[in-house]
């Protein structure tokens, strides 16, 4: 199967738009959880994902990747090269943190709106939740397609190409 040395611009932009829309919807779904009127869970969710996806995972995953300093499927290999030296992260830690990060990023918006629906019978939140579920499949499908084109597809523990 053909792989990309560097991914096309449309792919990188598209994948980032989908990821940003996905996690923004996740934050919206968590917004009913409030402390003194402040959407505390949404804010912590957004801050956690931003810190983990933009900084922590770039250090531990991307600095050890073939695409470090290159245009990978998300462009994060290029981003990592702006902040960190190649090989400076702990790849095994990064894999564990990635699983935890995506678990929180996907899990919280899947669980809390269902609890809210059963408590308040709010069909607007149920509709948003259904969109989130559909987007979850779309994000996973895009990730799998990205993995299928990746040079590290046979060695990366997070690859969906196996």
Legacy VTK file of the C-alpha trace (Angstrom):
# vtk DataFile Version 3.0
C-alpha trace
ASCII
DATASET POLYDATA
POINTS 162 float
0.000 0.000 0.000
1.175 3.498 -0.820
2.255 5.753 2.046
2.748 9.484 2.307
6.144 11.050 2.860
4.127 14.123 3.788
0.343 14.375 3.792
-1.510 16.736 1.426
-2.564 20.116 2.798
-6.273 19.361 2.311
-5.896 16.230 4.443
-4.164 18.086 7.292
-6.644 20.973 7.287
-9.625 18.617 7.020
-8.461 16.391 9.841
-7.835 19.370 12.136
-11.241 20.877 11.339
-12.912 17.571 12.180
-10.938 17.183 15.426
-11.629 20.766 16.529
-15.352 20.461 15.689
-15.510 17.109 17.464
-13.973 18.295 20.712
-15.872 21.605 20.579
-19.095 19.620 20.396
-17.780 17.530 23.287
-17.300 20.708 25.343
-20.808 21.909 24.450
-22.238 18.571 25.579
-20.513 19.020 28.938
-21.644 22.640 29.414
-24.732 21.846 31.529
-22.390 20.715 34.324
-21.957 24.027 36.127
-20.527 25.423 39.320
-22.152 28.741 40.293
-23.316 29.123 36.702
-19.816 28.520 35.292
-19.466 25.599 32.812
-16.633 24.110 34.843
-16.516 20.702 33.175
-16.473 22.200 29.654
-13.634 24.534 30.539
-11.540 21.804 32.187
-12.265 19.469 29.264
-11.150 22.068 26.707
-8.039 23.040 28.707
-7.087 19.409 29.312
-7.421 18.499 25.626
-5.559 21.601 24.477
-2.636 20.995 26.837
-2.466 17.282 26.072
-2.975 17.446 22.300
-0.907 20.540 21.580
1.945 20.154 24.049
2.267 16.948 26.087
1.534 14.405 23.364
3.591 16.337 20.827
6.575 16.028 23.160
6.208 12.332 23.850
4.820 11.029 20.571
5.824 13.342 17.752
9.451 13.809 18.768
9.887 10.048 18.253
7.955 9.813 14.991
9.115 9.514 11.381
7.051 12.646 10.671
8.836 14.815 13.233
9.358 18.147 11.451
7.186 16.967 8.531
3.570 17.310 7.507
1.930 14.239 9.052
-1.830 13.622 8.783
-2.544 16.320 11.372
0.521 18.513 10.901
1.446 17.855 14.518
4.896 16.527 13.577
5.664 19.998 12.237
4.161 21.571 15.377
6.294 19.361 17.642
9.462 20.491 15.881
8.665 24.097 16.842
8.635 23.231 20.569
10.821 20.195 21.155
14.064 18.473 20.118
13.762 15.269 18.116
13.831 12.197 20.381
13.307 14.250 23.553
10.033 12.603 24.601
9.239 9.224 26.119
7.337 7.327 23.411
5.939 4.607 25.704
4.618 7.242 28.088
3.163 9.110 25.111
1.230 6.031 23.963
-0.266 5.612 27.454
-1.096 9.321 27.719
-2.659 9.289 24.254
-5.008 6.481 25.266
-5.937 8.329 28.454
-6.402 11.653 26.622
-8.604 10.223 23.885
-10.497 8.197 26.489
-11.374 11.403 28.349
-11.976 13.330 25.118
-14.428 10.764 23.811
-15.733 9.229 27.039
-16.936 12.267 28.974
-19.163 13.614 26.171
-20.560 10.131 25.609
-21.518 9.600 29.265
-22.661 12.957 30.699
-25.280 13.894 28.069
-26.996 10.523 28.479
-27.194 11.124 32.223
-28.557 14.610 31.510
-31.124 13.239 29.092
-32.442 10.745 31.637
-32.545 13.433 34.302
-34.130 16.239 32.269
-35.511 14.540 29.127
-33.868 17.211 26.985
-34.089 16.129 23.353
-31.819 18.950 22.170
-28.933 17.427 24.163
-29.871 13.973 22.897
-29.689 15.262 19.298
-26.263 16.812 19.943
-25.143 13.573 21.561
-26.243 11.594 18.491
-24.212 13.968 16.298
-21.224 13.395 18.616
-21.630 9.618 18.280
-21.761 9.886 14.488
-18.698 12.161 14.523
-16.907 9.598 16.712
-17.208 7.044 13.937
-16.112 9.634 11.369
-13.048 10.622 13.449
-12.083 6.950 13.885
-12.553 6.249 10.174
-10.375 9.250 9.250
-7.749 8.105 11.759
-7.763 4.636 10.204
-7.365 6.101 6.701
-4.501 8.261 7.992
-2.833 5.202 9.520
-3.167 3.305 6.261
-1.078 5.997 4.523
1.452 6.414 7.349
5.089 5.327 7.098
4.926 4.120 10.733
1.751 2.062 10.293
3.574 -1.229 10.972
5.490 -0.081 14.068
3.190 2.415 15.818
1.222 0.894 18.727
-1.573 3.421 18.127
-1.928 2.501 14.441
-5.326 1.387 13.250
-3.768 -0.036 10.084
-2.843 -3.356 11.742
LINES 1 163
162 0 1 2 3 4 5 6 7 8 9 10 11 12 13 14 15 16 17 18 19 20 21 22 23 24 25 26 27 28 29 30 31 32 33 34 35 36 37 38 39 40 41 42 43 44 45 46 47 48 49 50 51 52 53 54 55 56 57 58 59 60 61 62 63 64 65 66 67 68 69 70 71 72 73 74 75 76 77 78 79 80 81 82 83 84 85 86 87 88 89 90 91 92 93 94 95 96 97 98 99 100 101 102 103 104 105 106 107 108 109 110 111 112 113 114 115 116 117 118 119 120 121 122 123 124 125 126 127 128 129 130 131 132 133 134 135 136 137 138 139 140 141 142 143 144 145 146 147 148 149 150 151 152 153 154 155 156 157 158 159 160 161
